[in-house]
Structures are given as C-alpha cells and as structure tokens.
Amino acid sequence: MSGSLALKLWGTLLVSVVALGIGFQGGIEELVRRWDNQEEYSHGYLIVLVSLYLLWQKRAELNVLQFQPSWTGAVVVVVSAIIALLGELTALFLLIHYALVAMLLGLALALMGWRGLRIVLVPILLLLFAIPLPYFIDSDLSGELQLLSSGIGVAVIRVFDIPVYLEGNVIDLGVYKLQVVEACSGLRYLYPLMSFGFICAYIWRARFWKKAVLFLSTIPITIFMNSFRIGIIGVLTDKVGIEAAQGFLHDFEGWFIFMACVVVLFAEMWLLAPIGKGDPTGWGMFDMGASSPPDKPSASQPLHTLPTAFLFSTLVVFAVAISGYSIAERSEKVPSRASLGTFPLTLDEWRGQPDHITQPVLDILSLTDYLLANYTHPAGDVLNLYVAYYESQRKGTSPHSPRVCIPGGGWQIASLSREQLDLDQSGGPALNFNRVIIKRGEQRQLVYYWFQQRGRLMANEYLVKWYLLADALTKNRTDGALVRLTTPIDSRESIEAGDRRLRQFARSTIPLLHDYIPK
C-alpha cells in the first residue's frame, strides 16, 4: 500500500469515527451518565481503555495484513444504521448502544475483510460489557440476587451459632436488623467481574472449554462471595455493633471481597491449566505481549484504491449522523390529561384519605404525577391505591416493578401469578394483572398491579416494553403508568375475601383512570 493511499485510508477511518461520535452522541452521553451514576457500571471507562489497548496490541498483525474488503461489512453497517435510527426514534438506548458496536464490526469487515475482523473481533466485542442493561432488567436481577444473597448470608451467620431470622431481605439479629438493599445485591461485583473474566479468558492460552468455564464461573463466584460478605457483616454486627455495617468498614469489606473474587479467578486458571495436553502453564499461559506478525503474510493482492465497500459504509455513517441529529430534535407527543391530585376520594361506599411520598423517594422514581391514597369501607375493609404516571419513558425512566420494591420492605413474595378480570359486559378490554400474596411474619397482604398505557391493561413487563417501542414509532408516545392495589388480609379472613374486595374496587376504578392515564 502506497503512503498516499495509507494516508487517505486512515483519514477516511478518522472521519468515520468522528461521524460515529456525532451520530451516536445521545447514546454515548447516556453511557457516560450511567457510568457516573451507577456503581454497577462504573467500570465502563476501563472497558473502553482496555479495548483500545487490545486493539493496539494487534498492530503488528494489522500492519502486514493484506486487506480484503467485504460488502458483507457494508450490509452489517446498513442494518446497524436502521437499528440505531429505531433507537433514536424510541430513545431506547440499548438499541443505540448495540448498534454502535455492530457498526464498528461492520466497518472493520468492510475495510479489512474476514481475516482482519478475526483479529479485532474480541477487542470490539469487549465493549458490550460497558453497555448498561435496561433499568427493569437490572431491577429484576437485583431483586432476585437480594433474596438469594440474603438466604446464603443468613446460612453463613448460623455457622457461627448466632441466632438470626430472615424476613424477605431483612436479616433480624435481635438487637440489630440488617436490610440487604439493592446496593448489596452483588450487581456491582457481578458486572465488573464478568468483564474481567472475559478479558482473562481472551488473554489465556487455553482450550475454548476452559475459557468458557472461567467466564461462566464469574456468576457463582460473585453470588457466593457477596453472600459471604453479607454473612460476615452480620457476624461482625452481632459481635461489635451496627458500625460494622456502616461507613468505611462496610466499603472496605466490599473492596476486599471484589479483590478476593479476582484471586479466585486466577486460582481457577492455575488449577485448570495443567488439565489436558498442549496448554502452557506458568506465566506462559498468559498472552500479554504485543502480537507478532504471522510467518506467512496473506496471499491476497494489496490495495491500490480505497475500498468501495468501506467508502459506502462511511457514507452510511454520515447519513446516520445527520438523521440522528434531526430525530433528537423531534418533540414527543404528550396527551392532555387530568392531574391525579383530583382523583375522586369517594368511590361507591369507599372513602379515601390521600397520602404522600417523601422527596428522596420521588427523586428515585422520577415520575411525572402520582396518586397514593388509603381507602376504607364502612364494613371495616381497607385498601391502598397507588398510581405512578410517566408522561415519557424515552429517557430510560419507567415505573419500578413491585416485584423489586416489595422485598425491599421486608415482605416476602409467597405467591405470584398472572390473571385476568372482565371489567364489563360490553366487550371492552379485560384487565390483565399480576396477583401477589406477600407475607411478613404473621402479616399477609394481597397485591394487584398492572401497567396501564395508551389504552392497554397489561401484566407482562416485557410486553409493556414491546408496545413502548411500537407506540414510540407509530404514535410518537411513550406515556404510561403503574397501577397497584394493596389490601391487608386479616388472620381470620380468607384470601378469597381480599380478591373480591380488590376486584370490585378495580371495576369501579379503571373507568375513572382513563381521564388520568390517556388512551
């Protein structure tokens, strides 16, 4: 390749990267915001730096590679562009982020061909570990891990013959009670350790099955070590006081446990290395140096002009940059509606008393409007109505699933099912809702909740996200709400009595809610 051609090639590549930065500006800003605000993803900056280092490490192979541009790469770029524009239209950042990584792979394939893609594939794929998951998936994972870690942590405490009782994710030590909050779920260890495990598997000179075992083992290692940490905090709290669960000691324990996870990974590599034949042991099992050029260079013909596939892909990147900027300026349609503060407090024989949510909780929920009221019946029945309305869910804000919030209050989910309720006889839409029985000690409550958005009454949270995407494209709307009904179940009454109470109240309430949650 001549010097002038190389200059043009690198210049075009630089222009493409700049265009990617402009076209994906909103998605990149969201990445940085999540990295800054969520400890689970604070390793994102390091992932980018490590990816760049691994690419630089391959410079010797790339220098002698005879490029074989592929139009398949251009196809990948076009498909990625479509996904990116869908992400911009709906502000579903996950689409934008994955489209960015796919577009980088497409550009590499369009420029260098399949041989070149194989060289840079893993360093680019590593960027996937810097992409945050949607909030609702994080919430579901966090809730499950909180309960699991709490259970294992209590088992660790009992090993030391300490009396302990577990209610949901609240560890009762008698004098002290420890709540395993979302921050202690282990996600802040799991995501970084999975990233580190992937990097270790990449630089490890071993068979594929060993690499796979190493990477997959990061999940149980994280769960066990985080649970062990919770157990040790419980033991120290019982011995020295509540300060063991707070402040510097708590943070130091978290840092120490993560480093212990790293040590376990390295120990696993050293133990697996001698198994089988042909894999190096000792320090020779790590590929840490700069790559050496192949003994035999590619037999393909050298480039004499800029690859057409790569030039076409660059034009597509420019089109994405221009279109993405235009779409970002598009305002979302927000329908008119009544304020939930005016919702009736008298419904048939029910009489309501408004309640409020504290400002710190409101800051976390990031909702537009809400209703929280306690209703009583002359017969002595009591229930709570909660409605959280969001006029836009394009920026990642959405209702928090009760499946996550319920255990946070020390309640344990005893039963969860999806059911349907016919609201009238006129053929209107039925109510699809989640029915949850929760317990805390001797107390019982029955909870109904559903997602009401743009005329739909849905229980499935993944179906909610699908319609969110569809309506953002076709209606330019992402408004919606979470509706939750809760009633205590007295020890002397049956669950069926609570069902009748909530079903009757739901039939009376839903027709009124349409004025506050637009169709």
Residue, then its C-alpha position, 0 to 999 in steps of 0.5 A: m500500500s502506497g503512503s498516499l493511499a495509507l494516508k487517505l485510508w486512515g483519514t477516511l477511518l478518522v472521519s468515520v469515527v468522528a461521524l460515529g461520535i456525532g451520530f451516536q452522541g445521545g447514546i454515548e452521553e447516556l453511557v457516560r451518565r450511567w457510568d457516573n451514576q451507577e456503581e454497577y457500571s462504573h467500570g465502563y471507562l476501563i472497558v473502553l481503555v482496555s479495548l483500545y489497548l487490545l486493539w493496539q496490541k494487534r498492530a503488528e498483525l494489522n500492519v502486514l495484513q493484506f486487506q480484503p474488503s467485504w460488502t458483507g461489512a457494508v450490509v452489517v453497517v446498513v442494518s446497524a444504521i436502521i437499528a440505531l435510527l429505531g433507537e433514536l426514534t424510541a430513545l431506547f438506548l440499548l438499541i443505540h448502544y448495540a448498534l454502535v458496536a455492530m457498526l464498528l464490526g461492520l466497518a472493520l469487515a468492510l475495510m479489512g475483510w474476514r481475516g482482519l475482523r478475526i483479529v479485532l473481533v474480541p477487542i470490539l466485542l469487549l465493549l458490550f460489557a460497558i453497555p448498561l442493561p435496561y433499568f427493569i432488567d437490572s431491577d429484576l436481577s437485583g431483586e432476585l440476587q437480594l433474596l438469594s444473597s440474603g438466604i446464603g448470608v443468613a446460612v453463613i451467620r448460623v455457622f457461627d451459632i448466632p441466632v438470626y431470622l430472615e424476613g424477605n431481605v431483612i436479616d433480624l439479629g435481635v438487637y440489630k436488623l440488617q436490610v440487604v438493599e439493592a446496593c448489596s445485591g452483588l450487581r456491582y461485583l457481578y458486572p465488573l467481574m464478568s468483564f474481567g473474566f472475559i478479558c482473562a479468558y481472551i488473554w489465556r492460552a487455553r482450550f475454548w472449554k476452559k475459557a468458557v468455564l472461567f467466564l461462566s464461573t464469574i456468576p457463582i463466584t460473585i453470588f457466593m462471595n457477596s453472600f459471604r460478605i453479607g454473612i460476615i457483616g452480620v457476624l461482625t454486627d452481632k459481635v461489635g455493633i451496627e458500625a460494622a455495617q456502616g461507613f468505611l468498614h462496610d466499603f472496605e469489606g466490599w473492596f476486599i471481597f471484589m479483590a478476593c473474587v479476582v484471586v479466585l479467578f486466577a486460582e481457577m486458571w492455575l488449577l485448570a491449566p495443567i488439565g489436558k495436553g498442549d496448554p502452557t502453564g506458568w506465566g506462559m499461559f498468559d498472552m500479554g505481549a504485543s502480537s507478532p506478525p504471522d510467518k506467512p503474510s496473506a496471499s491476497q493482492p494489496l490495495h491500490t484504491l480505497p475500498t468501495a465497500f468501506l467508502f459506502s459504509t462511511l457514507v452510511v455513517f454520515a447519513v446516520a449522523i445527520s438523521g440522528y441529529s434531526i430525530a433528537e430534535r423531534s418533540e414527543k407527543v404528550p396527551s392532555r390529561a387530568s392531574l391525579g391530585t383530583f382523583p375522586l376520594t369517594l368511590d361507591e361506599w369507599r372513602g379515601q384519605p390521600d397520602h404522600i411520598t417523601q422527596p428522596v423517594l420521588d427523586i428515585l422514581s422520577l415520575t411525572d404525577y402520582l396518586l397514593a391514597n388509603y381507602t376504607h369501607p364502612a364494613g371495616d375493609v381497607l385498601n391502598l391505591y397507588v398510581a405512578y404516571y410517566e408522561s415519557q419513558r424515552k429517557g430510560t425512566s419507567p415505573h419500578s416493578p413491585r416485584v423489586c420494591i416489595p422485598g425491599g420492605g421486608w415482605q416476602i413474595a409467597s405467591l405470584s401469578r398472572e390473571q385476568l378480570d372482565l371489567d364489563q359486559s360490553g366487550g371492552p378490554a379485560l384487565n390483565f394483572n399480576r396477583v401477589i400474596i406477600k407475607r411478613g411474619e404473621q402479616r399477609q397482604l394481597v397485591y394487584y398491579w398492572f401497567q396501564q398505557r395508551g389504552r392497554l391493561m397489561a401484566n407482562e413487563y416485557l410486553v409493556k416494553w414491546y408496545l413502548l417501542a411500537d407506540a414510540l414509532t407509530k404514535n410518537r408516545t411513550d406515556g404510561a403508568l403503574v397501577r397497584l392495589t394493596t389490601p391487608i388480609d386479616s388472620r381470620e379472613s380468607i384470601e378469597a375475601g381480599d380478591r373480591r374486595l380488590r376486584q370490585f374496587a378495580r371495576s369501579t376504578i379503571p373507568l375513572l383512570h382513563d381521564y388520568i392515564p390517556k388512551 
